[in-house]
Amino acid sequence: SQELEQSPQSLIVQEGKNLTINCTSSKTLYGLYWYKQKYGEGLIFLMMLQKGGEEKSHEKITAKLDEKKQQSSLHITASQPSHAGIYLCGASYAGNNRKLIWGLGTSLAVNP
Amino acid sequence: EPEVTQTPSHQVTQMGQEVILRCVPISNHLYFYWYRQILGQKVEFLVSFYNNEISEKSEIFDDQFSVERPDGSNFTLKIRSTKLEDSAMYFCASQGQAGRQYFGPGTRLTVT
């Protein structure tokens, strides 16, 4: 079965610090999504990666997909309290237009 | 940015009652999905729908669940006889021929 492991499960950082969240797949994936969620609320799309070695950035958040397409990292530079939330990765495996399998999430707290 | 909408935002129902969750996908999209997330747990795939039929379903999607696209715009999830364990956030998603799945804001279902 396909599984996504996210690490760390939770993270507390001081405002202004950089941080990285990882998402690792047991199999080569087709596409990888990053979402942000406030507890009990909806999913906020951050980025989608499909090509091995691809890197995308939005404001202070950068996501990379490794060449083998089995691991993705999400990096936040100079974290702010607004970055706090739960970061979820979701992956498709069998091509486009297929279900997403999800990680458990990484809970991020940013202390001012 | 195009939007997927879902109604209601919150539904409270008694155990054993039927509920219908509604979604309006993005108009030119062809692939539709339902996911659910029990509070504090992973997002889980329920069902995918293409060309007016189910293309894939998970073990969760048993006989008490059904989906349909009755009028070419709405996409509905029906739960025939709700159980306490059906309490969750239900997300609808739609996808075009290529590219990302767009998620709606979710319907929070509470079964009492």
Contacts between the chains, C-beta under 8 A, distances in Angstrom:
chain1	res1	chain2	res2	distance
A	31	B	100	8.0
A	33	B	100	6.7
A	33	B	101	7.5
A	35	B	103	7.8
A	40	B	39	6.0
A	40	B	89	7.2
A	40	B	108	7.6
A	41	B	106	7.6
A	42	B	89	7.9
A	42	B	91	7.5
A	42	B	103	7.1
A	42	B	104	7.6
A	42	B	105	4.3
A	42	B	106	4.9
A	43	B	43	7.6
A	43	B	91	6.6
A	43	B	103	4.8
A	43	B	106	7.6
A	45	B	100	7.0
A	45	B	102	7.7
A	45	B	103	7.2
A	48	B	99	7.6
A	48	B	100	4.7
A	88	B	43	6.7
A	90	B	43	6.9
A	96	B	95	7.7
A	96	B	98	5.7
A	96	B	99	7.6
A	97	B	30	7.9
A	97	B	31	4.7
A	97	B	48	7.9
A	97	B	50	7.2
A	97	B	95	6.0
A	97	B	97	7.7
A	98	B	48	7.4
A	98	B	56	7.5
A	99	B	33	6.7
A	99	B	45	4.1
A	99	B	48	5.7
A	99	B	56	6.1
A	99	B	58	7.7
A	100	B	33	7.9
A	100	B	35	7.5
A	100	B	43	7.6
A	100	B	45	6.6
A	100	B	101	6.5
A	101	B	45	7.1
A	102	B	42	5.0
A	102	B	43	4.2
A	102	B	44	7.3
A	103	B	42	7.2
A	104	B	41	7.8
A	104	B	42	5.4
A	105	B	42	7.5
